[in-house]
């Protein structure tokens, strides 16, 4: 067998092995994205009703709560960036990071100091490589986040916004995550979680044509807000984690399908080249046989 043919066969075996791996990863991602979609759908009713409760308390009372009151001169803002622990997901992480960088540039343009909170090893690695300061980082659960993970992420953020800025607190809390639109479309978005924009939240929580009822609060509206608003932040972060997980699995599935298709095309091209090399080798062998026979015939005729 010729050297060129051996090279082609070796490459075909290598690409075939890679194709099997990417196909398996595509199937795994497809099963995981379905599970993540179900979790997103299951978390929606709780988040909706909690939003309605927060809106009712905030709009139905005259209480000035620190988590619903805009600072007169905000100077510090926390940005929570959600990325994944693993790669092989196309532009999933880079799109979220770019959205966070645009948000950071806008906040700094407004004269605010940005405090970074990162979820996912990819985001942590990006910020560490660029030597950017990170207040808190969380890793190890991005593929399948739980509500306990959301509480762990929310705790330092709630503490920061309840703390005076002079003592290291923040005036605003923003989140950047990837919204799951469909299996083919995932969009990096940013939203401000705190302080609450009551008009926007009320519009989200109130069905069309429905008027929110009046409430009496026991023991007080401030105590109710103290209890509800941390749950509101946790539920929003949990929903964002689930959205990011579903988006990551969908992006991985799409990337692995593309890799599998490319591997198939490469195998076809290599097989074609291997066949050409084999044909060239056979042609050369036939030419050598014919040439040798002709030379032998000429030598025999000369001896006669």
DACOR-V551453 format. One record per residue. N is the residue number from 0. RES is the residue in one small letter. SS is DSSP state (H for helix, E for strand, L for the rest). PSI is psi in degrees with one decimal (none if undefined). NEAR is the number of other C-alpha atoms within 12 Angstrom. Layout:
N:RES:SS:PSI:NEAR
N:RES:SS:PSI:NEAR
//
This chain:
0:x:L:135.3:16
1:x:L:156.8:19
2:x:H:-41.4:13
3:x:H:-40.5:20
4:x:H:-39.4:24
5:x:H:-39.3:20
6:x:H:-46.2:19
7:x:H:-43.5:27
8:x:H:-39.9:26
9:x:H:-42.1:18
10:x:H:-36.8:23
11:x:H:-43.1:26
12:x:H:-41.0:20
13:x:H:-46.4:19
14:x:H:-35.8:27
15:x:H:-40.6:26
16:x:H:-41.8:18
17:x:H:-39.7:23
18:x:H:-39.9:26
19:x:H:-39.7:21
20:x:H:-48.4:19
21:x:H:-34.4:29
22:x:H:-41.5:27
23:x:H:-42.0:20
24:x:H:-35.9:28
25:x:H:-44.7:29
26:x:H:-39.4:23
27:x:H:-45.7:22
28:x:H:-38.0:32
29:x:H:-40.5:27
30:x:H:-36.5:19
31:x:H:-35.3:26
32:x:H:-33.1:33
33:x:H:-44.1:27
34:x:H:-42.3:24
35:x:H:-38.8:34
36:x:H:-41.5:31
37:x:H:-38.6:19
38:x:H:-40.0:27
39:x:H:-46.3:34
40:x:H:-36.8:19
41:x:H:-29.4:18
42:x:H:-15.7:26
43:x:H:-47.6:22
44:x:H:-42.5:17
45:x:H:-46.2:22
46:x:H:-39.4:29
47:x:H:-47.3:25
48:x:H:-35.4:23
49:x:H:-39.3:30
50:x:H:-40.9:36
51:x:H:-41.1:31
52:x:H:-45.5:32
53:x:H:-42.3:41
54:x:H:-41.6:35
55:x:H:-43.9:32
56:x:H:-45.1:36
57:x:H:-38.5:38
58:x:H:-18.5:31
59:x:L:7.7:25
60:x:L:165.9:22
61:x:L:15.3:16
62:x:L:132.2:20
63:x:L:98.4:21
64:x:L:141.7:29
65:x:L:-25.3:27
66:x:L:-5.7:36
67:x:L:2.3:36
68:x:L:127.5:24
69:x:L:137.2:21
70:x:L:144.3:23
71:x:L:-45.0:9
72:x:L:80.1:15
73:x:L:132.2:26
74:x:L:-20.8:26
75:x:E:138.4:31
76:x:E:135.5:39
77:x:E:136.3:44
78:x:E:118.4:46
79:x:E:117.1:50
80:x:E:127.1:51
81:x:E:117.2:53
82:x:L:-169.0:51
83:x:L:163.1:46
84:x:L:-25.3:31
85:x:L:160.4:26
86:x:L:-140.1:25
87:x:L:40.2:27
88:x:L:30.6:35
89:x:L:-132.6:25
90:x:L:16.7:26
91:x:H:-55.9:40
92:x:H:-40.6:41
93:x:H:-36.5:28
94:x:H:-42.1:32
95:x:H:-41.3:37
96:x:H:-41.3:36
97:x:H:-39.3:27
98:x:H:-40.0:29
99:x:H:-37.6:37
100:x:H:-37.0:28
101:x:H:-42.0:21
102:x:H:-43.0:34
103:x:H:-43.5:30
104:x:H:-39.5:18
105:x:H:-43.9:18
106:x:H:-40.4:26
107:x:H:-32.7:20
108:x:H:-25.7:13
109:x:L:4.4:16
110:x:L:21.6:15
111:x:L:141.8:24
112:x:E:132.6:27
113:x:E:129.7:35
114:x:E:121.8:37
115:x:E:134.1:37
116:x:E:127.5:35
117:x:E:135.6:43
118:x:E:128.3:46
119:x:L:138.1:37
120:x:H:-32.2:26
121:x:H:-43.4:32
122:x:H:-41.0:40
123:x:H:-44.0:33
124:x:H:-39.7:27
125:x:H:-46.4:27
126:x:H:-36.4:27
127:x:H:-39.8:17
128:x:H:-36.0:13
129:x:L:7.8:11
130:x:L:44.9:10
131:x:L:138.8:18
132:x:L:134.1:19
133:x:L:124.1:25
134:x:L:-46.5:27
135:x:E:146.3:26
136:x:E:149.4:32
137:x:E:129.4:34
138:x:L:165.4:29
139:x:L:-0.2:19
140:x:L:10.1:28
141:x:L:-25.9:37
142:x:L:-32.3:35
143:x:L:73.2:34
144:x:L:149.6:34
145:x:L:171.0:26
146:x:H:-31.2:26
147:x:H:-37.1:18
148:x:H:-41.3:26
149:x:H:-40.5:34
150:x:H:-39.2:26
151:x:H:-40.0:26
152:x:H:-39.4:39
153:x:H:-31.0:40
154:x:H:-54.8:23
155:x:H:-27.8:30
156:x:H:-43.3:39
157:x:H:-41.2:36
158:x:H:-39.9:26
159:x:H:-39.4:32
160:x:H:-19.0:40
161:x:H:-9.1:29
162:x:L:143.9:19
163:x:L:143.4:19
164:x:H:-30.7:23
165:x:H:-22.9:14
166:x:H:13.5:13
167:x:L:7.8:22
168:x:L:-176.0:26
169:x:L:159.5:37
170:x:L:-23.8:41
171:x:E:154.6:42
172:x:E:120.8:46
173:x:E:152.7:40
174:x:E:139.4:44
175:x:E:121.8:41
176:x:E:176.4:47
177:x:E:118.1:42
178:x:E:132.0:35
179:x:E:112.2:32
180:x:L:-49.2:20
181:x:L:179.4:20
182:x:L:-24.8:25
183:x:L:-15.3:20
184:x:L:122.6:19
185:x:E:130.4:30
186:x:E:130.0:29
187:x:E:124.9:34
188:x:E:160.3:30
189:x:E:145.3:29
190:x:E:150.7:29
191:x:E:121.6:28
192:x:E:-43.8:36
193:x:E:148.5:38
194:x:L:153.0:34
195:x:L:135.6:34
196:x:L:100.1:24
197:x:H:-32.5:27
198:x:H:-44.6:16
199:x:H:-42.4:18
200:x:H:-40.9:31
201:x:H:-38.7:28
202:x:H:-37.5:21
203:x:H:-42.8:21
204:x:H:-24.1:28
205:x:L:119.4:24
206:x:L:155.4:14
207:x:L:132.3:10
208:x:L:-1.9:8
209:x:L:137.6:12
210:x:L:129.4:13
211:x:L:137.4:21
212:x:L:168.4:14
213:x:L:151.0:14
214:x:L:151.0:18
215:x:L:142.9:13
216:x:L:133.6:19
217:x:L:130.0:11
218:x:L:-31.5:11
219:x:L:159.9:19
220:x:H:-35.2:27
221:x:H:-40.8:24
222:x:H:-38.0:20
223:x:H:-41.9:27
224:x:H:-39.6:36
225:x:H:-35.4:25
226:x:H:-36.5:22
227:x:H:-40.2:28
228:x:H:-39.2:38
229:x:H:-38.5:35
230:x:H:-35.3:28
231:x:H:-46.1:36
232:x:H:-43.8:41
233:x:H:-42.7:34
234:x:H:-38.1:36
235:x:H:-41.6:38
236:x:H:-40.3:44
237:x:H:-44.7:38
238:x:H:-40.6:39
239:x:H:-38.9:46
240:x:H:-41.9:48
241:x:H:-41.0:43
242:x:H:-43.7:45
243:x:H:-39.4:48
244:x:H:-45.3:45
245:x:H:-41.1:46
246:x:H:-40.2:48
247:x:H:-44.9:54
248:x:H:-38.8:46
249:x:H:-40.7:43
250:x:H:-38.7:41
251:x:H:-43.6:41
252:x:H:-44.7:34
253:x:H:-41.9:33
254:x:H:-41.2:29
255:x:H:-33.9:32
256:x:H:-41.3:30
257:x:H:-41.2:22
258:x:H:-40.1:28
259:x:H:-44.3:28
260:x:H:-41.8:22
261:x:H:-38.2:20
262:x:H:-40.0:27
263:x:H:-43.3:25
264:x:H:-40.4:18
265:x:H:-39.2:23
266:x:H:-41.6:26
267:x:H:-45.8:20
268:x:H:-43.2:19
269:x:H:-37.1:27
270:x:H:-40.7:25
271:x:H:-43.8:18
272:x:H:-37.0:22
273:x:H:-40.5:26
274:x:H:-40.3:20
275:x:H:-41.1:18
276:x:H:-39.7:23
277:x:H:-43.7:23
278:x:H:-41.5:18
279:x:H:-38.8:18
280:x:H:-41.8:20
281:x:H:-43.1:17
282:x:H:-41.6:15
283:x:H:-40.9:15
284:x:H:-41.7:16
285:x:H:-42.0:14
286:x:H:-41.1:15
287:x:H:-39.5:14
288:x:H:-45.8:14
289:x:H:-41.7:14
290:x:H:-41.2:15
291:x:H:-42.1:14
292:x:H:-39.5:14
293:x:H:-42.4:14
294:x:H:-39.6:15
295:x:H:-40.2:14
296:x:H:-40.8:14
297:x:H:-40.3:13
298:x:H:-38.3:12
299:x:H:-42.6:11
300:x:H:-36.1:10
301:x:H:-36.0:9
302:x:H:-27.9:8
303:x:L:none:7
//
